[in-house]
């Protein structure tokens, strides 16, 4: 398992604030894990992306994300047609930079 990324915080008037990922940032992270460039995310690629986002249990998050986003039930997340649903699920989890 890759090491967890340290949390990035912004200081506003001497207060620390966690900065959430934007939709575009999450989308870019998932796209960057398409290791073989086939336009689809495999189980391992989704799991690795959730680990990068700092998921406590990347295995569970990958399973839940794929169960919500894999509309045609082929075992992959298509970047063209199914990525939006995976990104929306991930946004609900409110990962922070």
CORQUIFEN-V387394 format. One record per helix or strand of 2 or more residues. SS is the DSSP state (helix for helix, strand for strand). FROM is the first residue (numbers start at 0). TO is the last residue. If there is no record, write none. Layout:
{{SS | FROM | TO} {SS | FROM | TO}}
//
This chain:
{{strand | 8 | 11} {strand | 14 | 17} {helix | 22 | 31} {strand | 39 | 40} {helix | 42 | 52} {helix | 57 | 68} {strand | 76 | 77} {helix | 82 | 91}}
//
